[in-house]
Each structure stands twice: as C-alpha cells, then as structure tokens.
Amino acid sequence: MTTVSSPVTPPKRSRWQTFWQSPGVRKLRRNPLAVSGFVITILFFLIAVFAPLIAKPTGNCLRDLNMTTQNQIYNPLGSAFWRGIFAPPQSCYRMERLSFSQEPAPPNSVPGAFAPFGTVNGYNIFYGLIWGTRTALKMSFIIVGITLAVGILIGAISGYYGGWVDNLIQRFIDVLYAMPGLVLTVVILTILRAKNPGGDPTFPIIVAYCIAGWATYAKVLRGDVLKVRQLEYVDAARSLGSRDLPLILRHIIPNSLTTVFTVAVLDLATIPLGIAALSFLGLGFEPGFSEWGQLVDFSRAWLKPEYWYVLMFPAMFIVLFSLAFNLFGDGLRDALDPRTR
C-alpha cells in the first residue's frame, strides 16, 4: 500500500520579507555605488533632522525657543528639544554671526565660539551648512512632490485620452521646453519677486520651480501610460464598467510610476544646485539665511589659497549631496528596469 505525501507548503513570508527579497531590491543591494549613495543620503537626513543638536541655537533662535542656555536643546523632556527638531522658528535659519568683519576667519580661530569651518563675512560657516542641509532637503522634497503630483495627473490624462487632449498638452509642453529650465525659473521668479520685493522668497521659488518642472514628469509618464493602457487587464476593467477616473487612479497610474519615480529621485539632487544658483545670482534667499548658495556667494570675494575654507566646505556639501542622490537614483533605475535583471 502506497501513501501519498501531502505537498509541502512554503513558509508564509511577511510583506517586509517579500519586499526585501524582491528582484529589484536584491539588485539594488548588490550595487555598491547605489548603497553608498543611499548611506550618504541617510547621513544628510540625520544632519537635517538633528540640526539643532549639531549646530546649537543662538541669538534670536535661542530666545524664540524660550531657552536661556544652549545646552537646554539637549533635554528631550523640554519643549525646546521637540520644537527645535520638528518646528523651529524662522530665526533659527539665520546664520550665526560671530563678528562684522568682512575678512574670513580660519577654522577654530574665533575665541569663545564653535566655528570648526571658519567664518566668512562674519557668519559661522558650520552653522550655515548644517541648517542649510535642512533648507536643501525641505525645498527639494516640497518642489519635487508638487511637480511630481501635477506631472503624474497631466501625463496620465494626456496618455489615456489621446487625440486632441494629448496633442494640446504636448504642444504646451513643447512651448515650455523651448526655454531652458533654469532660465524659465529665473524669469518666473523675477516676476513674482517684483510684486513682493524684500519678502520671503520661499513661496516664489517653489511656484517658479513647479511651473517650470512639471512638464518632464508629464512627458515621461505619458509614454508609460500609452503602453499600459493597451494591456489586457485595462481592457478587462473597462469591460466590467470601470469609469475613466477610477481606472486611471487604480490601474494605470500605479503601473506606470517606475520611470517617473526614478526621475524624481534624480531631481532631488539638482534642486539644491538650482536654488544655490539663484542665491548666487541674487534671486534666492536674503543674505544671512542658512542656505548653501549664500555661502558660495560670500566666497566669491575670497578666492585665494589662504582662504581655501570659505569655498571648500560649501562645495563639499553640495557635491556630496548631488552625488549621493545621483548614485542612488542610477542604481534605482537599473534595479527597477526588468531588462537589466
């Protein structure tokens, strides 16, 4: 008498295990450059989050956080600790000014102050770089998030409906592409700043970048939507009575995001460069604001070997930030491309 053995069922894996063992993640983990880029981006995130603990508040920031001494920021039981990390006042983004001397001071040469990178125009370079990391990440994710959402929506409509709708949207995108992105951003920003001179440039910068940047995402997503809408499951959902909007949101867009998501990660590296260029041109943040472009602008008058630190440290932060997101974005693109697996 023969016995039939029951089939062996594989152990059930959690969602995290399924994700970690997926082909794309496995390939990403085997890419040392992508892993290095990811580690550097995590370091920048940690610098941005814990900026109040690394570069302690001073001056008006100390007052606005209701602190009497700088070391109070290290107390997690106090309100200043949590407010400094999650909702710091605008005064905390003002670079610490140690003197009114225009000549740069070498690293660790200012008595009674922590300035390991020196000063330029009297501003503490270390404080500006640490808090400038938070500015760079905040602006990058806000701008990329808005442009990505707008580009996905317009690109999905253009690719799904086709016809005159697609033709109208694509011709408008061609008009935007006729002018270089940075030039278009400068033109829009100049118009917006002219209506409110001397005001906070954060909102005008975001609006200018969003107007000039959504077209790339729309064009990329449109190409993927043109392929996805021809697949069988889309026809099946349409035959079952699915309307256009639920069909686009539930079936077409989620299966068309691979390429545009990779482009978004790569754009996270270029936004701080563009904002630094605007500050260098005098269209960005006001002097003294913690932003990398401000420090590069200050260093223009001191490009001499004895003042090497005024440009080297800001340039190092900008290069590492861009390199990290580019390495991670390139690795992510290769990992998500099924043809390279």
N, C-alpha and C positions, 0 to 999 in steps of 0.2 A: 504494500500500500504506500503510495507516494503522497507526500504532503506538499502543499503549495505554500511557499513562503509569502508573507504579506509584503507589499512594496515598502521600501524604506523611504520615509518622508524626510526631506531635508529640514534641518532646524530653521525655524522661523527667525528671520532677521529683522531688527528694528529699522526704522526709517533712517537713522543715522548710519547704521552699518551698510544699508543699501546705498546710501549716498557716498559713503567713504570708499566702498568697493566698486563704484561705477567706473566704466572705462575712462570717462573724461577726467575724473578726479585722480585715478591711478596714473594717468599720463601726466597730469599736472604735477603730481608729487614726484615723478621721476625726472622732472625738468629742473636742474639746479638753479638756472637763471631765474625761472619763474618763482621758485621757492625763496630765493634771495630777495627778489623784488617784493614778495609778499611780506617777508620779515621786516624789511625796511619800512614798508607802508604801515605795519603794525607799530613800529617804533615811533613814526610820526604821529599816529593816532594817540599813542600814550603820552607823547610830549604835549599834544594839543589838549588832551583831557586834563592832565595834571600840570598845566602851565602855571597855575597859581602856586603850586608847591615847588616848582623848579625855579621860577623867577618870582620871588615873593612880592606881593603888592607894596606899593609905596605911594606917598603923596595923597592925591585926591582919591585914589583907589582904596587906600587904607582907611580913609575917612568914610567913604561910601559903603564899605563893608562893615562899618561900626567896629573897627579894630583899633586898639591902642598900641599894640606891638605887632611886628611882622610875624612872630612865631605863633600867634594865635591861629594862623591859617592852617597849622598842622593838627589842630584839635578837631577830630571828627565829631565830637559831641557839640560843637558850637555851630551856629548858623552860618558863620562866615566861611567855614570849610565847604559846605554844600553849595552855598550861593556862589562862591568863587569858582567852583568847578562847573556848575550847571547853568548859572545865570549871572555872570559877572557884570557889573555896571560898565558903561562905556568908558569911564575914566581909567579902567584897568588896561584898556587897549592903548593908552597913551604911553609912549616910551619913557622910561625913567631918564630924567635929565639930571646929570651929575654936575654940570657946570655950563657956563655960557661961552666957553672958549671954543672958537671955530677949529682950532688945530686939534687933530686926533690925539688921544692919549693911548699909549701902548697897553697891552693886556696886563691886568693886575697892578696898574700903576696909580690908580686913584685911591688915595687914603680914605679908609672908613667905608668903602663901597665894594660890593662884589661885582666886578666887571672883568671876567676872565677873557673876554674877546676885545676889550678896549672900548674906546668911545669915538664917536665921530659927530662933529658939531655939538658936542656936549652930551649926546644921547648914548645910553648904555646899549651897545650892540647886542650883547647877550639877551637882555630883556626884550629888545625888538624882535630878535629871531625866534625866541620861544613863544611869545604871544603872537608873532606873525605866522607861526605854524597853525595856530587856531584860526586865524583870519583866512589863510590859504585853504584849509580844509572846509571851513564853513562856506566860503564863496564858491568853491569848486562843486560841492555837493548840492548846494541850492541851485546853481546855474545849470548843472548837468541834469538834475532832477526835473526842473521845469522844462528845459528844452527837450529832454527825452520823452516826457509825457505828451507834450504838444506834437513832437515829431512822430511818435507812435500813432496818435489819433489821426493826424492828417495823412500819414503814409498808408495807414490801413484803409481809410476811406478812398484814397486815390487808387490803391491797388485792387480793392474789392469791386468797386463800381465801374472803373474803367471809363471808356467813352469820353464825353465832353468834360465830365468831372475830373478825370485823370489828366486830360490834356490841359485844362485850366490851371490845375495845381502845379503841374510840371513846368508849364511856361512861367508861372510866377517864381518857382524855384530857380529857373534859368536866369531870371532877372536878378535874383539875389546873388547867384554865382558870378554874375558879370563883374561884381566888385569884390576884391579880396576881403576876407572876413574881418581882419583887424582894421582895415580902412573903413569898412561899413560900421564897425563898432565905434570907432572914433567919431565918425560923422553923427551917428545917433546920440552918442554920449555928449558931444558938444552941444547939440540942440537941446537935450534935456537939462544939461548943466546951465545953459544960458537962461532958462526960465527960473532957476533957483540957484543963483551964484552964491558960493560960500556955504551951501548946505551940505548935509551928509550925502556923500556920493554913493553909498551902498546901493540904494534902490535904483538910481540911474544906471549904475554899472550892470546890475542884474538885468534890468529891462533891455539895455543895449545888447548884451550878450545873448539874451533869449531871442530877440528879434533876428539877430544875425546867425544864430546857431541851430535853430530847429530844422532847417532845410536838409542838413546832412542826414539826420536820423530819419526824416520822412522819405528821402530818396532810397536809403538803404532798406528800410522796412518795406517799401513798396515793391522792391524786387523780390523779396521773400514772400510777400503776400500773393504776388502773381503766380508763384509756384504752388503755394499751399492751397489756394482756392480751387485748384484743379484736382485735388486729391479726392479719393473715394469717400472718406468719412465726412467731408464737407458736403458732398452731394447727398449722402445719406441723411445728414442733419437737416438739409434743406427740404428733402422729400418728406421728412417727418413733420414738417410745418414750422421749423425754427425760423424766426424772423431775423432780419438783417443784423440788428444791433446785438442780440444775444449770440448770434452766430459769429460775429466779428470778435466780441469780447471773450467768449468761452472757448472757441475752437481755432480761429485763425491767428489772432494776436499771440496767444501763449506758444504756438508752434512756429512763430516767426521771429522770436526775440534773440536768437543765438548771435547773429551777426551784429545787430544793433547794440546789444549789451556789451559786446567786446569793444565796439567803437566808443561807447560811453566810458568804459574803464580807461581807454587810451586818452580820451578828452580830459579826464581828471588830471592828467599830467600837464596839459597845455594851458588850462585856465589860469593857474597862478603865474605862468610866464606872461600871458597876455595882460593880466592885472598889473604885474610888475612893469611891463612896457608902458601901460597907461600912466602909472605913477612916475615913471622916468620921463614921460612927455608932459607931465604937469596936469594930467586929466584924472588922476586917481585920487587916492586919499590925501587928506591935508597933511602938511609937514608935522612930524611927530607921532603919527599914527603907526602902530606896530604892524608893519607890512613890509615884506622883503624888498619890493621895488623902491620904497622910501630909502632904505639903507644903500641900495645900489646908486640911487640918485645922489645921496650925500657924498658918496665916494668919488664922484667924478672929479672933484677939485683936488683930490689927494692921491692920484695915481702915480705914486713914487715908491721906490723899493723900501724906504724906511717906514712907509705907511701901508705895508702889504696886508695887514689885518683888516683894514676897512672894506676891502673888496673880497678878500679870500673867503671869509666866513659866510657872508650872504650868498656868494656864488656857490659855495659848497652846499648850503641848504637847498638852493634852487635846483642845482644839478642832481643831487641825490633824490629829491622829491620827484622830479620828472623821470629820472632813470628808473626809480622803483616802480612807478605806475606803468611805464612803458614795458619793462621786463615782465611784470605780472600780466599786463594786457596781451602781450605777444604770446606768452605761454597759455593764457586762457583761450586765445583764438585758436591755437593749434590743438588744444585739448578738446574744444567743442566742435572742431571740424571732423566729421566722420570719415573723410577721405584720408586723413593722416593717422588714423588709429591702427 
